[in-house]
Amino acid sequence: MTVTNLNNIAVPLESTVQLQAGGANIINYKREFLPQQSITIPVETKGFKDNGQLAINLKLKDKEPIYTTTLPFAAEKDSFRINYIYTRLKEKEACIGLHQPFVSYLNKDIICRISFSQDSGEKVALEKTFSKADFDYEVPINISSLAPGKYKVYVMFQDYNGSVLATLSDEYTKYPDTPPAWAGNKIGITDAVPYPWNPIETTKNSVKCWGREYVFDKGILPTQIKSAGKELLASPIRLTGSINGKKVQAVFSDFKWKRKAKNKVDILAEGKLDDVKVATDISVEYDGFMWINLSLDSTASVRLDNLALEIPFRKEYATLRNFGDYRLGRTGELPDEISRKNLEKDKPIFWIGGNSEGLQWFAEGMSGWHIKNLDSSLEVVPQQNIVIARLNIVDTGFDLNHSRKVSFGFQATPVKPEPAGWRNWRICYKTAMPWNTVIWFTEWTELFNYMDTARLNSTKIESLKRLQRAGKTVSPYAALTCVSPLSPEYKYYGGEWEKHPLPWNRILSDSSLDPQNRTWAHNMICMNSSSYRDFYIWKLNHTVTQLNLEGLYFDWAVPYMCNNEEHGCGYRDDSGVLHPTFSVLGARELAKRIYSILKQNVYSPKSVITHHMSGEVCMPVHAFADIMIDGENLTSAVAREESYYKCLPIDKFQAEYAHQWGSVPVLLAEFKRGTWLFNSHERAAFWDTDAAKTPINHLLGLVLVHDGICYSNWNDVNQDAIWRIQDDFGWDDKVEFLPYWNNSDHVTILSPKNRDVVVSIYKREGRYLLIPFNNTDEEIRLSIKINPSKIKLKNPKQGVLTDKISKEVFALSSNGNAEISMGRRSFRALEIN
């Protein structure tokens, strides 16, 4: 860059040039020079790959600036390109994102011409010419005059003389204003109760579904919730508050059945909150999903000072919490102090329960709430014999003189029996042992998650069929909340489907039209869009039927917060401010329809549906999965610590990966991938060394002591030895798991007394396999006592414990005592003989 001082004033001119990118100054160059002097300012761009800007400032020494400007700057010339196309349907605008590698050519503006043509560009249906001094920008084009049909979009960049710098093209379809072919389809919508659930049963005042019962005994809300025969509540769920300075609690007045069917029942309960009428419109479905619309009606104006929904848990069934934190921050043992959650910032969902049962609360959002302290919108308060989950619906008083509605849901867990044969799932990795399940079968569609039977990868489809013929269960890769932005449907309807705000800029590589990235380019949509659900189901059904798919793997299988009002998301508070909503209902509807297609309409109940939902258990959605893949949320922590020692203690594992859900959690091991992403490929070689055996075996022990499954997608966890033990033992539905928290009548740990030293037991047809697990950093001598009245020994006078991996033998005395050496962070697999 050359700067010339044309002043005649005998005062030095100060020049400052800054190269700015990403909010930081990459280069900061200062220079003084005299009148009539020219200087060259070097702008070093080596290693600088971003688009940035040059900030230029000229001033007389010790004076105010006389010239300032900011210019876009690109370090390296790249290509012209179309970044994306989408449509704003209400505005009737096609929005085209463009990139140009420089903002001017020979000091002149670059001219861009966009045209829509139906016959190789010869007949132009629509055209726009403009100049833009920027690298990346979006051009809206009014398409109201464009007739429905398929078009080529041509983009020509020219210099000021009309010479062509680049010509690009892409496809665009304008659909008719009439509803598209998929709109309103009923595929996957059925009143039938799918396997493995049972039809709903009702009594005078309760609803029974598989394994659970919701009781309404003179209450506008559940007075008792039972799971596996256990009563979870210490007392009825209650609505409490203060009106005109007076403490009040809702009282019951009426209960009626509005509808009874095998798959769903509807209830209307009514009561009073002082003089305010309260009604709950309740629906319960076959999987235990309950949705409640609670309304408050006041004919006269009253001051509603505060209002709370309180759920009183029995303490023995409220030992664990799962607040849905992605990094598992508030997942694990319920602390003695009050727990809080911001239900808008951190999503309106939480679960409280024990090792085998619990209750999840959820909502779409906080519409109807009137709360200032969002950080305390949920408070979980442990008391002497109970734990109260308090939802503070109103914490700032207001005048109630109209109808006000608040909606939320409950679902007791587990939601269903675990799938038959689940212990026999051997998920594919490089192994000498037989495997039977593939859940990461990617790139079988030409575009990301675009299930068009005319645009499949023929080579991958043939590979899929070979695996099917070999008896493997294959679940090809798909996604619930992401889809290719390159399909004709997305380019036209995507603006209505999208999640707002978008989690990333449209021009990032995930969304680019770069031909090298077409298979994986994706944008996020919101499952609350009924239009998208209908489109996706319509496409999926054709593909699943044609290929006879026996399963699908869904990435991004969680609801998200969204405020896109075009498809009904978001709500306005009392001040008219837009807030996001949680797409739990739309996600549930999509997952339920997919489940119906695979389990009822096309294949069989044996098909395997997998949801990747790392760290975000949401049973209204994940009830319709067989497998929940969980673990990508810990990738950076595993890379940092090179183990799971700190990021996944026993209590977090219990609250996230144990058997309280019904769908089977599968832990995704992230040793190598974490190192690749957050360290280096060179360091990833560590996981193939002997030094890595301790952290790897620790993870296997953590999984095995909880009757879990580990999925090693990156071939960093060798499970061959464990699979051999399981094959020898007989790893099927006849296996009974006796977990460490509920097997004291079978085995007792005499020493050491440490919560991180536990023993679980597997039992099958008279055989016993003990899994002692040392989750400490110390070598220990484990002393246990086996109850011979529960575990029958072949030789009562002198039994032995045989380590099925190391082949070591430990003596078992006649009274059932044994001493076992345990390494740090280790486990053993001991068969009792």
CORDA-V572853 format. One record per helix or strand. SS is the DSSP state (alpha for helix, beta for strand). FROM is the first residue (numbers start at 1). LEN is the number of residues. If there is no record, write none. Layout:
ss->SS from->FROM len->LEN
ss->SS from->FROM len->LEN
This chain:
ss->beta from->2 len->3
ss->beta from->13 len->9
ss->beta from->24 len->10
ss->beta from->38 len->3
ss->beta from->51 len->10
ss->beta from->65 len->10
ss->beta from->81 len->8
ss->beta from->93 len->7
ss->beta from->104 len->2
ss->beta from->108 len->2
ss->beta from->111 len->7
ss->beta from->124 len->8
ss->beta from->136 len->7
ss->beta from->149 len->10
ss->beta from->164 len->11
ss->beta from->201 len->2
ss->beta from->206 len->4
ss->beta from->212 len->4
ss->beta from->224 len->4
ss->beta from->230 len->2
ss->beta from->233 len->1
ss->beta from->238 len->6
ss->beta from->246 len->4
ss->beta from->251 len->10
ss->beta from->264 len->10
ss->beta from->276 len->10
ss->beta from->290 len->8
ss->beta from->302 len->13
ss->alpha from->315 len->3
ss->beta from->320 len->3
ss->beta from->331 len->3
ss->beta from->339 len->3
ss->beta from->349 len->5
ss->beta from->358 len->5
ss->beta from->370 len->1
ss->alpha from->374 len->3
ss->beta from->378 len->5
ss->beta from->386 len->9
ss->beta from->398 len->3
ss->beta from->404 len->10
ss->alpha from->422 len->3
ss->beta from->427 len->1
ss->beta from->437 len->5
ss->beta from->445 len->1
ss->beta from->456 len->1
ss->alpha from->458 len->12
ss->beta from->473 len->7
ss->beta from->482 len->2
ss->alpha from->488 len->10
ss->beta from->498 len->1
ss->alpha from->515 len->3
ss->beta from->523 len->3
ss->alpha from->530 len->18
ss->beta from->551 len->5
ss->beta from->561 len->2
ss->alpha from->565 len->3
ss->beta from->571 len->2
ss->beta from->578 len->2
ss->beta from->581 len->2
ss->alpha from->584 len->19
ss->beta from->608 len->5
ss->alpha from->619 len->4
ss->beta from->627 len->4
ss->alpha from->632 len->10
ss->alpha from->650 len->8
ss->beta from->664 len->5
ss->alpha from->671 len->8
ss->alpha from->683 len->6
ss->alpha from->690 len->15
ss->beta from->709 len->3
ss->alpha from->720 len->10
ss->beta from->736 len->3
ss->alpha from->740 len->3
ss->beta from->747 len->5
ss->beta from->757 len->8
ss->beta from->767 len->8
ss->beta from->780 len->7
ss->beta from->799 len->5
ss->beta from->809 len->4
ss->beta from->817 len->6
ss->beta from->826 len->2
ss->beta from->830 len->3
